[in-house]
Amino acid sequence: MSSTQPVVICPPDEGGGRRVRIDGTTLGRAWSVKDVAAILQEAGLRSFDEVHVAYSALIEWRGGGPSQWTCDGPRPAPGFEV
């Protein structure tokens, strides 16, 4: 499944981690919005912080939005509620 957004946050796995992909390349695994921001900053998107990650139109969230970090249903990420 292709995306029109360059950044895709994959659904949570059994451990609560989500793969972070840019243009089809997996850059890392995140367990929070803060982790996603750090991965994107490392990839050169230096201005991305947690708010940008949660609300940016450049990001497609699959399997739940930025508050979904378990595979069994929506729960707020630690320290961050959308």
mmCIF file of the N, C-alpha and C atoms, coordinates in Angstrom:
data_MODEL
# 
_entry.id   MODEL 
# 
loop_
_atom_site.group_PDB 
_atom_site.id 
_atom_site.type_symbol 
_atom_site.label_atom_id 
_atom_site.label_alt_id 
_atom_site.label_comp_id 
_atom_site.label_asym_id 
_atom_site.label_entity_id 
_atom_site.label_seq_id 
_atom_site.pdbx_PDB_ins_code 
_atom_site.Cartn_x 
_atom_site.Cartn_y 
_atom_site.Cartn_z 
_atom_site.occupancy 
_atom_site.B_iso_or_equiv 
_atom_site.pdbx_formal_charge 
_atom_site.auth_seq_id 
_atom_site.auth_comp_id 
_atom_site.auth_asym_id 
_atom_site.auth_atom_id 
_atom_site.pdbx_PDB_model_num 
ATOM 1   N N  . MET A 1 1  ? 0.842  -1.168 0.000  1.00 0.00 ? 1  MET A N  1 
ATOM 2   C CA . MET A 1 1  ? 0.000  0.000  0.000  1.00 0.00 ? 1  MET A CA 1 
ATOM 3   C C  . MET A 1 1  ? 0.895  1.241  0.000  1.00 0.00 ? 1  MET A C  1 
ATOM 4   N N  . SER A 1 2  ? 0.760  2.084  -1.016 1.00 0.00 ? 2  SER A N  1 
ATOM 5   C CA . SER A 1 2  ? 1.586  3.280  -1.077 1.00 0.00 ? 2  SER A CA 1 
ATOM 6   C C  . SER A 1 2  ? 0.862  4.446  -0.411 1.00 0.00 ? 2  SER A C  1 
ATOM 7   N N  . SER A 1 3  ? 1.641  5.451  -0.062 1.00 0.00 ? 3  SER A N  1 
ATOM 8   C CA . SER A 1 3  ? 1.102  6.596  0.661  1.00 0.00 ? 3  SER A CA 1 
ATOM 9   C C  . SER A 1 3  ? 1.417  7.870  -0.094 1.00 0.00 ? 3  SER A C  1 
ATOM 10  N N  . THR A 1 4  ? 0.523  8.861  -0.016 1.00 0.00 ? 4  THR A N  1 
ATOM 11  C CA . THR A 1 4  ? 0.813  10.156 -0.610 1.00 0.00 ? 4  THR A CA 1 
ATOM 12  C C  . THR A 1 4  ? 1.661  10.999 0.333  1.00 0.00 ? 4  THR A C  1 
ATOM 13  N N  . GLN A 1 5  ? 1.690  10.646 1.607  1.00 0.00 ? 5  GLN A N  1 
ATOM 14  C CA . GLN A 1 5  ? 2.538  11.334 2.569  1.00 0.00 ? 5  GLN A CA 1 
ATOM 15  C C  . GLN A 1 5  ? 3.907  10.665 2.585  1.00 0.00 ? 5  GLN A C  1 
ATOM 16  N N  . PRO A 1 6  ? 4.983  11.468 2.666  1.00 0.00 ? 6  PRO A N  1 
ATOM 17  C CA . PRO A 1 6  ? 6.322  10.874 2.657  1.00 0.00 ? 6  PRO A CA 1 
ATOM 18  C C  . PRO A 1 6  ? 6.682  10.125 3.931  1.00 0.00 ? 6  PRO A C  1 
ATOM 19  N N  . VAL A 1 7  ? 6.027  10.448 5.048  1.00 0.00 ? 7  VAL A N  1 
ATOM 20  C CA . VAL A 1 7  ? 6.338  9.793  6.324  1.00 0.00 ? 7  VAL A CA 1 
ATOM 21  C C  . VAL A 1 7  ? 5.159  8.905  6.718  1.00 0.00 ? 7  VAL A C  1 
ATOM 22  N N  . VAL A 1 8  ? 5.449  7.640  7.017  1.00 0.00 ? 8  VAL A N  1 
ATOM 23  C CA . VAL A 1 8  ? 4.417  6.697  7.439  1.00 0.00 ? 8  VAL A CA 1 
ATOM 24  C C  . VAL A 1 8  ? 4.813  6.134  8.795  1.00 0.00 ? 8  VAL A C  1 
ATOM 25  N N  . ILE A 1 9  ? 3.882  6.205  9.742  1.00 0.00 ? 9  ILE A N  1 
ATOM 26  C CA . ILE A 1 9  ? 4.060  5.571  11.043 1.00 0.00 ? 9  ILE A CA 1 
ATOM 27  C C  . ILE A 1 9  ? 3.201  4.309  11.003 1.00 0.00 ? 9  ILE A C  1 
ATOM 28  N N  . CYS A 1 10 ? 3.850  3.164  11.038 1.00 0.00 ? 10 CYS A N  1 
ATOM 29  C CA . CYS A 1 10 ? 3.163  1.871  10.903 1.00 0.00 ? 10 CYS A CA 1 
ATOM 30  C C  . CYS A 1 10 ? 2.388  1.531  12.174 1.00 0.00 ? 10 CYS A C  1 
ATOM 31  N N  . PRO A 1 11 ? 1.444  0.592  12.073 1.00 0.00 ? 11 PRO A N  1 
ATOM 32  C CA . PRO A 1 11 ? 0.663  0.202  13.252 1.00 0.00 ? 11 PRO A CA 1 
ATOM 33  C C  . PRO A 1 11 ? 1.543  -0.336 14.376 1.00 0.00 ? 11 PRO A C  1 
ATOM 34  N N  . PRO A 1 12 ? 1.088  -0.202 15.614 1.00 0.00 ? 12 PRO A N  1 
ATOM 35  C CA . PRO A 1 12 ? 1.855  -0.737 16.742 1.00 0.00 ? 12 PRO A CA 1 
ATOM 36  C C  . PRO A 1 12 ? 1.991  -2.254 16.633 1.00 0.00 ? 12 PRO A C  1 
ATOM 37  N N  . ASP A 1 13 ? 3.164  -2.753 17.036 1.00 0.00 ? 13 ASP A N  1 
ATOM 38  C CA . ASP A 1 13 ? 3.350  -4.201 17.090 1.00 0.00 ? 13 ASP A CA 1 
ATOM 39  C C  . ASP A 1 13 ? 3.037  -4.685 18.502 1.00 0.00 ? 13 ASP A C  1 
ATOM 40  N N  . GLU A 1 14 ? 3.276  -5.954 18.761 1.00 0.00 ? 14 GLU A N  1 
ATOM 41  C CA . GLU A 1 14 ? 2.939  -6.539 20.061 1.00 0.00 ? 14 GLU A CA 1 
ATOM 42  C C  . GLU A 1 14 ? 3.672  -5.860 21.217 1.00 0.00 ? 14 GLU A C  1 
ATOM 43  N N  . GLY A 1 15 ? 4.836  -5.301 20.946 1.00 0.00 ? 15 GLY A N  1 
ATOM 44  C CA . GLY A 1 15 ? 5.616  -4.637 21.984 1.00 0.00 ? 15 GLY A CA 1 
ATOM 45  C C  . GLY A 1 15 ? 5.301  -3.160 22.135 1.00 0.00 ? 15 GLY A C  1 
ATOM 46  N N  . GLY A 1 16 ? 4.360  -2.648 21.326 1.00 0.00 ? 16 GLY A N  1 
ATOM 47  C CA . GLY A 1 16 ? 3.996  -1.240 21.404 1.00 0.00 ? 16 GLY A CA 1 
ATOM 48  C C  . GLY A 1 16 ? 4.853  -0.343 20.535 1.00 0.00 ? 16 GLY A C  1 
ATOM 49  N N  . GLY A 1 17 ? 5.823  -0.911 19.825 1.00 0.00 ? 17 GLY A N  1 
ATOM 50  C CA . GLY A 1 17 ? 6.660  -0.111 18.933 1.00 0.00 ? 17 GLY A CA 1 
ATOM 51  C C  . GLY A 1 17 ? 6.004  0.076  17.578 1.00 0.00 ? 17 GLY A C  1 
ATOM 52  N N  . ARG A 1 18 ? 6.348  1.172  16.920 1.00 0.00 ? 18 ARG A N  1 
ATOM 53  C CA . ARG A 1 18 ? 5.823  1.465  15.589 1.00 0.00 ? 18 ARG A CA 1 
ATOM 54  C C  . ARG A 1 18 ? 6.996  1.785  14.674 1.00 0.00 ? 18 ARG A C  1 
ATOM 55  N N  . ARG A 1 19 ? 7.028  1.146  13.489 1.00 0.00 ? 19 ARG A N  1 
ATOM 56  C CA . ARG A 1 19 ? 8.079  1.454  12.517 1.00 0.00 ? 19 ARG A CA 1 
ATOM 57  C C  . ARG A 1 19 ? 7.824  2.832  11.932 1.00 0.00 ? 19 ARG A C  1 
ATOM 58  N N  . VAL A 1 20 ? 8.912  3.581  11.726 1.00 0.00 ? 20 VAL A N  1 
ATOM 59  C CA . VAL A 1 20 ? 8.854  4.910  11.131 1.00 0.00 ? 20 VAL A CA 1 
ATOM 60  C C  . VAL A 1 20 ? 9.518  4.810  9.764  1.00 0.00 ? 20 VAL A C  1 
ATOM 61  N N  . ARG A 1 21 ? 8.757  5.169  8.721  1.00 0.00 ? 21 ARG A N  1 
ATOM 62  C CA . ARG A 1 21 ? 9.266  5.052  7.356  1.00 0.00 ? 21 ARG A CA 1 
ATOM 63  C C  . ARG A 1 21 ? 9.198  6.395  6.649  1.00 0.00 ? 21 ARG A C  1 
ATOM 64  N N  . ILE A 1 22 ? 10.208 6.666  5.842  1.00 0.00 ? 22 ILE A N  1 
ATOM 65  C CA . ILE A 1 22 ? 10.195 7.834  4.960  1.00 0.00 ? 22 ILE A CA 1 
ATOM 66  C C  . ILE A 1 22 ? 10.435 7.328  3.549  1.00 0.00 ? 22 ILE A C  1 
ATOM 67  N N  . ASP A 1 23 ? 9.521  7.675  2.653  1.00 0.00 ? 23 ASP A N  1 
ATOM 68  C CA . ASP A 1 23 ? 9.599  7.255  1.250  1.00 0.00 ? 23 ASP A CA 1 
ATOM 69  C C  . ASP A 1 23 ? 9.893  5.770  1.105  1.00 0.00 ? 23 ASP A C  1 
ATOM 70  N N  . GLY A 1 24 ? 9.256  4.944  1.926  1.00 0.00 ? 24 GLY A N  1 
ATOM 71  C CA . GLY A 1 24 ? 9.379  3.503  1.825  1.00 0.00 ? 24 GLY A CA 1 
ATOM 72  C C  . GLY A 1 24 ? 10.550 2.879  2.559  1.00 0.00 ? 24 GLY A C  1 
ATOM 73  N N  . THR A 1 25 ? 11.427 3.694  3.127  1.00 0.00 ? 25 THR A N  1 
ATOM 74  C CA . THR A 1 25 ? 12.587 3.188  3.862  1.00 0.00 ? 25 THR A CA 1 
ATOM 75  C C  . THR A 1 25 ? 12.326 3.271  5.358  1.00 0.00 ? 25 THR A C  1 
ATOM 76  N N  . THR A 1 26 ? 12.480 2.148  6.049  1.00 0.00 ? 26 THR A N  1 
ATOM 77  C CA . THR A 1 26 ? 12.303 2.139  7.500  1.00 0.00 ? 26 THR A CA 1 
ATOM 78  C C  . THR A 1 26 ? 13.524 2.761  8.159  1.00 0.00 ? 26 THR A C  1 
ATOM 79  N N  . LEU A 1 27 ? 13.278 3.795  8.973  1.00 0.00 ? 27 LEU A N  1 
ATOM 80  C CA . LEU A 1 27 ? 14.365 4.510  9.649  1.00 0.00 ? 27 LEU A CA 1 
ATOM 81  C C  . LEU A 1 27 ? 14.561 4.063  11.081 1.00 0.00 ? 27 LEU A C  1 
ATOM 82  N N  . GLY A 1 28 ? 13.535 3.488  11.673 1.00 0.00 ? 28 GLY A N  1 
ATOM 83  C CA . GLY A 1 28 ? 13.652 3.071  13.063 1.00 0.00 ? 28 GLY A CA 1 
ATOM 84  C C  . GLY A 1 28 ? 12.315 2.661  13.626 1.00 0.00 ? 28 GLY A C  1 
ATOM 85  N N  . ARG A 1 29 ? 12.343 2.404  14.916 1.00 0.00 ? 29 ARG A N  1 
ATOM 86  C CA . ARG A 1 29 ? 11.150 1.982  15.648 1.00 0.00 ? 29 ARG A CA 1 
ATOM 87  C C  . ARG A 1 29 ? 10.945 2.948  16.804 1.00 0.00 ? 29 ARG A C  1 
ATOM 88  N N  . ALA A 1 30 ? 9.711  3.381  16.981 1.00 0.00 ? 30 ALA A N  1 
ATOM 89  C CA . ALA A 1 30 ? 9.389  4.361  18.017 1.00 0.00 ? 30 ALA A CA 1 
ATOM 90  C C  . ALA A 1 30 ? 8.381  3.780  18.994 1.00 0.00 ? 30 ALA A C  1 
ATOM 91  N N  . TRP A 1 31 ? 8.492  4.214  20.244 1.00 0.00 ? 31 TRP A N  1 
ATOM 92  C CA . TRP A 1 31 ? 7.552  3.802  21.292 1.00 0.00 ? 31 TRP A CA 1 
ATOM 93  C C  . TRP A 1 31 ? 6.771  4.998  21.830 1.00 0.00 ? 31 TRP A C  1 
ATOM 94  N N  . SER A 1 32 ? 6.985  6.177  21.233 1.00 0.00 ? 32 SER A N  1 
ATOM 95  C CA . SER A 1 32 ? 6.283  7.385  21.663 1.00 0.00 ? 32 SER A CA 1 
ATOM 96  C C  . SER A 1 32 ? 6.393  8.435  20.566 1.00 0.00 ? 32 SER A C  1 
ATOM 97  N N  . VAL A 1 33 ? 5.584  9.478  20.678 1.00 0.00 ? 33 VAL A N  1 
ATOM 98  C CA . VAL A 1 33 ? 5.651  10.600 19.748 1.00 0.00 ? 33 VAL A CA 1 
ATOM 99  C C  . VAL A 1 33 ? 7.034  11.251 19.823 1.00 0.00 ? 33 VAL A C  1 
ATOM 100 N N  . LYS A 1 34 ? 7.585  11.314 21.023 1.00 0.00 ? 34 LYS A N  1 
ATOM 101 C CA . LYS A 1 34 ? 8.925  11.882 21.197 1.00 0.00 ? 34 LYS A CA 1 
ATOM 102 C C  . LYS A 1 34 ? 9.964  11.076 20.414 1.00 0.00 ? 34 LYS A C  1 
ATOM 103 N N  . ASP A 1 35 ? 9.836  9.746  20.419 1.00 0.00 ? 35 ASP A N  1 
ATOM 104 C CA . ASP A 1 35 ? 10.743 8.898  19.639 1.00 0.00 ? 35 ASP A CA 1 
ATOM 105 C C  . ASP A 1 35 ? 10.605 9.173  18.145 1.00 0.00 ? 35 ASP A C  1 
ATOM 106 N N  . VAL A 1 36 ? 9.367  9.329  17.666 1.00 0.00 ? 36 VAL A N  1 
ATOM 107 C CA . VAL A 1 36 ? 9.149  9.630  16.248 1.00 0.00 ? 36 VAL A CA 1 
ATOM 108 C C  . VAL A 1 36 ? 9.847  10.937 15.894 1.00 0.00 ? 36 VAL A C  1 
ATOM 109 N N  . ALA A 1 37 ? 9.680  11.964 16.729 1.00 0.00 ? 37 ALA A N  1 
ATOM 110 C CA . ALA A 1 37 ? 10.325 13.252 16.480 1.00 0.00 ? 37 ALA A CA 1 
ATOM 111 C C  . ALA A 1 37 ? 11.841 13.098 16.412 1.00 0.00 ? 37 ALA A C  1 
ATOM 112 N N  . ALA A 1 38 ? 12.415 12.323 17.320 1.00 0.00 ? 38 ALA A N  1 
ATOM 113 C CA . ALA A 1 38 ? 13.868 12.121 17.330 1.00 0.00 ? 38 ALA A CA 1 
ATOM 114 C C  . ALA A 1 38 ? 14.335 11.419 16.057 1.00 0.00 ? 38 ALA A C  1 
ATOM 115 N N  . ILE A 1 39 ? 13.587 10.419 15.605 1.00 0.00 ? 39 ILE A N  1 
ATOM 116 C CA . ILE A 1 39 ? 13.948 9.703  14.373 1.00 0.00 ? 39 ILE A CA 1 
ATOM 117 C C  . ILE A 1 39 ? 13.884 10.649 13.177 1.00 0.00 ? 39 ILE A C  1 
ATOM 118 N N  . LEU A 1 40 ? 12.845 11.463 13.103 1.00 0.00 ? 40 LEU A N  1 
ATOM 119 C CA . LEU A 1 40 ? 12.715 12.405 11.992 1.00 0.00 ? 40 LEU A CA 1 
ATOM 120 C C  . LEU A 1 40 ? 13.793 13.481 12.037 1.00 0.00 ? 40 LEU A C  1 
ATOM 121 N N  . GLN A 1 41 ? 14.142 13.947 13.234 1.00 0.00 ? 41 GLN A N  1 
ATOM 122 C CA . GLN A 1 41 ? 15.225 14.927 13.363 1.00 0.00 ? 41 GLN A CA 1 
ATOM 123 C C  . GLN A 1 41 ? 16.546 14.330 12.895 1.00 0.00 ? 41 GLN A C  1 
ATOM 124 N N  . GLU A 1 42 ? 16.790 13.081 13.259 1.00 0.00 ? 42 GLU A N  1 
ATOM 125 C CA . GLU A 1 42 ? 18.002 12.376 12.839 1.00 0.00 ? 42 GLU A CA 1 
ATOM 126 C C  . GLU A 1 42 ? 18.059 12.245 11.313 1.00 0.00 ? 42 GLU A C  1 
ATOM 127 N N  . ALA A 1 43 ? 16.881 12.141 10.687 1.00 0.00 ? 43 ALA A N  1 
ATOM 128 C CA . ALA A 1 43 ? 16.795 12.011 9.233  1.00 0.00 ? 43 ALA A CA 1 
ATOM 129 C C  . ALA A 1 43 ? 16.898 13.357 8.516  1.00 0.00 ? 43 ALA A C  1 
ATOM 130 N N  . GLY A 1 44 ? 17.029 14.445 9.274  1.00 0.00 ? 44 GLY A N  1 
ATOM 131 C CA . GLY A 1 44 ? 17.202 15.756 8.664  1.00 0.00 ? 44 GLY A CA 1 
ATOM 132 C C  . GLY A 1 44 ? 16.030 16.701 8.819  1.00 0.00 ? 44 GLY A C  1 
ATOM 133 N N  . LEU A 1 45 ? 14.928 16.237 9.372  1.00 0.00 ? 45 LEU A N  1 
ATOM 134 C CA . LEU A 1 45 ? 13.774 17.107 9.605  1.00 0.00 ? 45 LEU A CA 1 
ATOM 135 C C  . LEU A 1 45 ? 13.926 17.750 10.982 1.00 0.00 ? 45 LEU A C  1 
ATOM 136 N N  . ARG A 1 46 ? 14.908 18.600 11.110 1.00 0.00 ? 46 ARG A N  1 
ATOM 137 C CA . ARG A 1 46 ? 15.322 19.172 12.395 1.00 0.00 ? 46 ARG A CA 1 
ATOM 138 C C  . ARG A 1 46 ? 14.225 19.955 13.105 1.00 0.00 ? 46 ARG A C  1 
ATOM 139 N N  . SER A 1 47 ? 13.310 20.546 12.353 1.00 0.00 ? 47 SER A N  1 
ATOM 140 C CA . SER A 1 47 ? 12.282 21.383 12.988 1.00 0.00 ? 47 SER A CA 1 
ATOM 141 C C  . SER A 1 47 ? 11.128 20.568 13.575 1.00 0.00 ? 47 SER A C  1 
ATOM 142 N N  . PHE A 1 48 ? 11.102 19.262 13.338 1.00 0.00 ? 48 PHE A N  1 
ATOM 143 C CA . PHE A 1 48 ? 9.988  18.447 13.823 1.00 0.00 ? 48 PHE A CA 1 
ATOM 144 C C  . PHE A 1 48 ? 10.123 18.162 15.310 1.00 0.00 ? 48 PHE A C  1 
ATOM 145 N N  . ASP A 1 49 ? 9.111  18.610 16.071 1.00 0.00 ? 49 ASP A N  1 
ATOM 146 C CA . ASP A 1 49 ? 9.025  18.264 17.486 1.00 0.00 ? 49 ASP A CA 1 
ATOM 147 C C  . ASP A 1 49 ? 7.757  17.428 17.670 1.00 0.00 ? 49 ASP A C  1 
ATOM 148 N N  . GLU A 1 50 ? 7.380  17.147 18.908 1.00 0.00 ? 50 GLU A N  1 
ATOM 149 C CA . GLU A 1 50 ? 6.218  16.292 19.148 1.00 0.00 ? 50 GLU A CA 1 
ATOM 150 C C  . GLU A 1 50 ? 4.919  16.864 18.579 1.00 0.00 ? 50 GLU A C  1 
ATOM 151 N N  . VAL A 1 51 ? 4.763  18.176 18.621 1.00 0.00 ? 51 VAL A N  1 
ATOM 152 C CA . VAL A 1 51 ? 3.543  18.795 18.086 1.00 0.00 ? 51 VAL A CA 1 
ATOM 153 C C  . VAL A 1 51 ? 3.494  18.635 16.570 1.00 0.00 ? 51 VAL A C  1 
ATOM 154 N N  . HIS A 1 52 ? 4.628  18.880 15.892 1.00 0.00 ? 52 HIS A N  1 
ATOM 155 C CA . HIS A 1 52 ? 4.670  18.678 14.446 1.00 0.00 ? 52 HIS A CA 1 
ATOM 156 C C  . HIS A 1 52 ? 4.327  17.234 14.091 1.00 0.00 ? 52 HIS A C  1 
ATOM 157 N N  . VAL A 1 53 ? 4.897  16.305 14.834 1.00 0.00 ? 53 VAL A N  1 
ATOM 158 C CA . VAL A 1 53 ? 4.655  14.883 14.576 1.00 0.00 ? 53 VAL A CA 1 
ATOM 159 C C  . VAL A 1 53 ? 3.166  14.558 14.720 1.00 0.00 ? 53 VAL A C  1 
ATOM 160 N N  . ALA A 1 54 ? 2.533  15.074 15.742 1.00 0.00 ? 54 ALA A N  1 
ATOM 161 C CA . ALA A 1 54 ? 1.127  14.757 16.004 1.00 0.00 ? 54 ALA A CA 1 
ATOM 162 C C  . ALA A 1 54 ? 0.177  15.348 14.968 1.00 0.00 ? 54 ALA A C  1 
ATOM 163 N N  . TYR A 1 55 ? 0.523  16.502 14.388 1.00 0.00 ? 55 TYR A N  1 
ATOM 164 C CA . TYR A 1 55 ? -0.438 17.208 13.551 1.00 0.00 ? 55 TYR A CA 1 
ATOM 165 C C  . TYR A 1 55 ? -0.019 17.431 12.102 1.00 0.00 ? 55 TYR A C  1 
ATOM 166 N N  . SER A 1 56 ? 1.168  17.037 11.704 1.00 0.00 ? 56 SER A N  1 
ATOM 167 C CA . SER A 1 56 ? 1.656  17.317 10.356 1.00 0.00 ? 56 SER A CA 1 
ATOM 168 C C  . SER A 1 56 ? 0.891  16.542 9.289  1.00 0.00 ? 56 SER A C  1 
ATOM 169 N N  . ALA A 1 57 ? 0.573  17.225 8.200  1.00 0.00 ? 57 ALA A N  1 
ATOM 170 C CA . ALA A 1 57 ? -0.061 16.580 7.048  1.00 0.00 ? 57 ALA A CA 1 
ATOM 171 C C  . ALA A 1 57 ? 0.937  15.731 6.266  1.00 0.00 ? 57 ALA A C  1 
ATOM 172 N N  . LEU A 1 58 ? 2.218  15.825 6.586  1.00 0.00 ? 58 LEU A N  1 
ATOM 173 C CA . LEU A 1 58 ? 3.245  15.019 5.921  1.00 0.00 ? 58 LEU A CA 1 
ATOM 174 C C  . LEU A 1 58 ? 3.295  13.594 6.455  1.00 0.00 ? 58 LEU A C  1 
ATOM 175 N N  . ILE A 1 59 ? 2.595  13.344 7.564  1.00 0.00 ? 59 ILE A N  1 
ATOM 176 C CA . ILE A 1 59 ? 2.673  12.047 8.235  1.00 0.00 ? 59 ILE A CA 1 
ATOM 177 C C  . ILE A 1 59 ? 1.354  11.301 8.109  1.00 0.00 ? 59 ILE A C  1 
ATOM 178 N N  . GLU A 1 60 ? 1.460  10.045 7.685  1.00 0.00 ? 60 GLU A N  1 
ATOM 179 C CA . GLU A 1 60 ? 0.302  9.150  7.663  1.00 0.00 ? 60 GLU A CA 1 
ATOM 180 C C  . GLU A 1 60 ? 0.431  8.187  8.834  1.00 0.00 ? 60 GLU A C  1 
ATOM 181 N N  . TRP A 1 61 ? -0.554 8.199  9.710  1.00 0.00 ? 61 TRP A N  1 
ATOM 182 C CA . TRP A 1 61 ? -0.588 7.289  10.863 1.00 0.00 ? 61 TRP A CA 1 
ATOM 183 C C  . TRP A 1 61 ? -1.439 6.090  10.491 1.00 0.00 ? 61 TRP A C  1 
ATOM 184 N N  . ARG A 1 62 ? -0.851 4.910  10.497 1.00 0.00 ? 62 ARG A N  1 
ATOM 185 C CA . ARG A 1 62 ? -1.587 3.678  10.198 1.00 0.00 ? 62 ARG A CA 1 
ATOM 186 C C  . ARG A 1 62 ? -1.825 2.913  11.490 1.00 0.00 ? 62 ARG A C  1 
ATOM 187 N N  . GLY A 1 63 ? -3.018 2.358  11.637 1.00 0.00 ? 63 GLY A N  1 
ATOM 188 C CA . GLY A 1 63 ? -3.317 1.566  12.827 1.00 0.00 ? 63 GLY A CA 1 
ATOM 189 C C  . GLY A 1 63 ? -3.523 2.403  14.066 1.00 0.00 ? 63 GLY A C  1 
ATOM 190 N N  . GLY A 1 64 ? -3.987 3.630  13.893 1.00 0.00 ? 64 GLY A N  1 
ATOM 191 C CA . GLY A 1 64 ? -4.220 4.533  15.015 1.00 0.00 ? 64 GLY A CA 1 
ATOM 192 C C  . GLY A 1 64 ? -3.336 5.760  14.919 1.00 0.00 ? 64 GLY A C  1 
ATOM 193 N N  . GLY A 1 65 ? -3.758 6.821  15.544 1.00 0.00 ? 65 GLY A N  1 
ATOM 194 C CA . GLY A 1 65 ? -3.040 8.085  15.499 1.00 0.00 ? 65 GLY A CA 1 
ATOM 195 C C  . GLY A 1 65 ? -1.913 8.170  16.505 1.00 0.00 ? 65 GLY A C  1 
ATOM 196 N N  . PRO A 1 66 ? -1.460 9.388  16.781 1.00 0.00 ? 66 PRO A N  1 
ATOM 197 C CA . PRO A 1 66 ? -0.308 9.580  17.659 1.00 0.00 ? 66 PRO A CA 1 
ATOM 198 C C  . PRO A 1 66 ? -0.530 9.190  19.115 1.00 0.00 ? 66 PRO A C  1 
ATOM 199 N N  . SER A 1 67 ? -1.760 8.896  19.497 1.00 0.00 ? 67 SER A N  1 
ATOM 200 C CA . SER A 1 67 ? -1.990 8.449  20.875 1.00 0.00 ? 67 SER A CA 1 
ATOM 201 C C  . SER A 1 67 ? -2.087 6.927  20.982 1.00 0.00 ? 67 SER A C  1 
ATOM 202 N N  . GLN A 1 68 ? -1.947 6.222  19.878 1.00 0.00 ? 68 GLN A N  1 
ATOM 203 C CA . GLN A 1 68 ? -2.087 4.757  19.834 1.00 0.00 ? 68 GLN A CA 1 
ATOM 204 C C  . GLN A 1 68 ? -0.707 4.092  19.871 1.00 0.00 ? 68 GLN A C  1 
ATOM 205 N N  . TRP A 1 69 ? -0.372 3.478  21.005 1.00 0.00 ? 69 TRP A N  1 
ATOM 206 C CA . TRP A 1 69 ? 0.935  2.822  21.145 1.00 0.00 ? 69 TRP A CA 1 
ATOM 207 C C  . TRP A 1 69 ? 0.825  1.390  21.626 1.00 0.00 ? 69 TRP A C  1 
ATOM 208 N N  . THR A 1 70 ? -0.365 0.819  21.560 1.00 0.00 ? 70 THR A N  1 
ATOM 209 C CA . THR A 1 70 ? -0.540 -0.603 21.842 1.00 0.00 ? 70 THR A CA 1 
ATOM 210 C C  . THR A 1 70 ? -1.357 -1.187 20.708 1.00 0.00 ? 70 THR A C  1 
ATOM 211 N N  . CYS A 1 71 ? -1.272 -2.477 20.507 1.00 0.00 ? 71 CYS A N  1 
ATOM 212 C CA . CYS A 1 71 ? -2.021 -3.091 19.414 1.00 0.00 ? 71 CYS A CA 1 
ATOM 213 C C  . CYS A 1 71 ? -3.421 -3.517 19.842 1.00 0.00 ? 71 CYS A C  1 
ATOM 214 N N  . ASP A 1 72 ? -3.814 -3.257 21.087 1.00 0.00 ? 72 ASP A N  1 
ATOM 215 C CA . ASP A 1 72 ? -5.119 -3.711 21.563 1.00 0.00 ? 72 ASP A CA 1 
ATOM 216 C C  . ASP A 1 72 ? -6.137 -2.593 21.766 1.00 0.00 ? 72 ASP A C  1 
ATOM 217 N N  . GLY A 1 73 ? -5.870 -1.385 21.331 1.00 0.00 ? 73 GLY A N  1 
ATOM 218 C CA . GLY A 1 73 ? -6.846 -0.315 21.438 1.00 0.00 ? 73 GLY A CA 1 
ATOM 219 C C  . GLY A 1 73 ? -6.209 1.001  21.820 1.00 0.00 ? 73 GLY A C  1 
ATOM 220 N N  . PRO A 1 74 ? -6.912 2.109  21.598 1.00 0.00 ? 74 PRO A N  1 
ATOM 221 C CA . PRO A 1 74 ? -6.341 3.426  21.854 1.00 0.00 ? 74 PRO A CA 1 
ATOM 222 C C  . PRO A 1 74 ? -6.033 3.669  23.324 1.00 0.00 ? 74 PRO A C  1 
ATOM 223 N N  . ARG A 1 75 ? -4.846 4.145  23.566 1.00 0.00 ? 75 ARG A N  1 
ATOM 224 C CA . ARG A 1 75 ? -4.424 4.611  24.888 1.00 0.00 ? 75 ARG A CA 1 
ATOM 225 C C  . ARG A 1 75 ? -3.491 5.787  24.666 1.00 0.00 ? 75 ARG A C  1 
ATOM 226 N N  . PRO A 1 76 ? -3.542 6.791  25.508 1.00 0.00 ? 76 PRO A N  1 
ATOM 227 C CA . PRO A 1 76 ? -2.634 7.922  25.344 1.00 0.00 ? 76 PRO A CA 1 
ATOM 228 C C  . PRO A 1 76 ? -1.181 7.484  25.516 1.00 0.00 ? 76 PRO A C  1 
ATOM 229 N N  . ALA A 1 77 ? -0.323 8.053  24.692 1.00 0.00 ? 77 ALA A N  1 
ATOM 230 C CA . ALA A 1 77 ? 1.109  7.818  24.862 1.00 0.00 ? 77 ALA A CA 1 
ATOM 231 C C  . ALA A 1 77 ? 1.549  8.464  26.166 1.00 0.00 ? 77 ALA A C  1 
ATOM 232 N N  . PRO A 1 78 ? 2.527  7.889  26.859 1.00 0.00 ? 78 PRO A N  1 
ATOM 233 C CA . PRO A 1 78 ? 2.986  8.458  28.127 1.00 0.00 ? 78 PRO A CA 1 
ATOM 234 C C  . PRO A 1 78 ? 3.396  9.920  27.972 1.00 0.00 ? 78 PRO A C  1 
ATOM 235 N N  . GLY A 1 79 ? 2.788  10.778 28.759 1.00 0.00 ? 79 GLY A N  1 
ATOM 236 C CA . GLY A 1 79 ? 3.150  12.191 28.764 1.00 0.00 ? 79 GLY A CA 1 
ATOM 237 C C  . GLY A 1 79 ? 2.642  12.984 27.583 1.00 0.00 ? 79 GLY A C  1 
ATOM 238 N N  . PHE A 1 80 ? 1.802  12.383 26.739 1.00 0.00 ? 80 PHE A N  1 
ATOM 239 C CA . PHE A 1 80 ? 1.333  13.109 25.560 1.00 0.00 ? 80 PHE A CA 1 
ATOM 240 C C  . PHE A 1 80 ? -0.087 12.693 25.236 1.00 0.00 ? 80 PHE A C  1 
ATOM 241 N N  . GLU A 1 81 ? -0.989 13.640 25.230 1.00 0.00 ? 81 GLU A N  1 
ATOM 242 C CA . GLU A 1 81 ? -2.370 13.360 24.858 1.00 0.00 ? 81 GLU A CA 1 
ATOM 243 C C  . GLU A 1 81 ? -2.737 14.258 23.702 1.00 0.00 ? 81 GLU A C  1 
ATOM 244 N N  . VAL A 1 82 ? -3.420 13.706 22.747 1.00 0.00 ? 82 VAL A N  1 
ATOM 245 C CA . VAL A 1 82 ? -3.832 14.467 21.566 1.00 0.00 ? 82 VAL A CA 1 
ATOM 246 C C  . VAL A 1 82 ? -5.283 14.822 21.714 1.00 0.00 ? 82 VAL A C  1 
# 
